Amino acid sequence: SIAGMLHARVKAVAPAVPAEKKGPKKKEKPKLEDFIRNRDYQGAITLLEFERRIGEGRSDALQWLAYCNFHRGDYKKAADLYQELFKANPETDPVYHLYRGCALFFLGQHQEAEQAVEAGGADQPLGVRLLFHLSHRSNDENRLLLYHQKLHDTLDDQLCLASIHYLRGHYQEAIEVYK
């Protein structure tokens, strides 16, 4: 019969058991690593501050807040957070002095930046590069040559050297290094 054929077709098309109602999915809490990977530093800062406010702060929250503020361009806040990090724990890794020195350099506080580098390791590659730039800023040719000699054949050091060549108007030398 026609009714039987229609009923068979409807059965074939329609599921036998009604589908479950799909309610709103419960969202997962965002992950700091995802924000950092996507270079969404404001999102990372918001997450870290929220976690601190509700009492779920991580042990390395100050380091990440300083890092994110630095990369967001808020050098004052980054420098303050690095300082807070050392007040909270004087045994903190000295490399954070170098990071604070970078923030101070961008703020134009060159003398303070140099003091931070001295505290964090002037012999570290980042410290050498920062002191190289500080020597250029202070027009100290002797120190500039000293730190130039301490640069190595690494990408970071060579880019640092090229930037100083460029800043000094030695464009051809900068181009050679960039090649």
HELIX and SHEET records of a PDB file:
HELIX    1   1 ILE A    2  VAL A   13  1                                  12    
HELIX    2   2 LEU A   32  ARG A   37  1                                   6    
HELIX    3   3 TYR A   41  ARG A   53  1                                  13    
HELIX    4   4 ALA A   61  ARG A   72  1                                  12    
HELIX    5   5 TYR A   75  ALA A   88  1                                  14    
HELIX    6   6 VAL A   95  PHE A  106  1                                  12    
HELIX    7   7 HIS A  110  GLY A  120  1                                  11    
HELIX    8   8 PRO A  125  ARG A  137  1                                  13    
HELIX    9   9 GLU A  141  GLN A  149  1                                   9    
HELIX   10  10 LEU A  155  LEU A  167  1                                  13    
HELIX   11  11 TYR A  171  TYR A  178  1                                   8    
END                                                                             
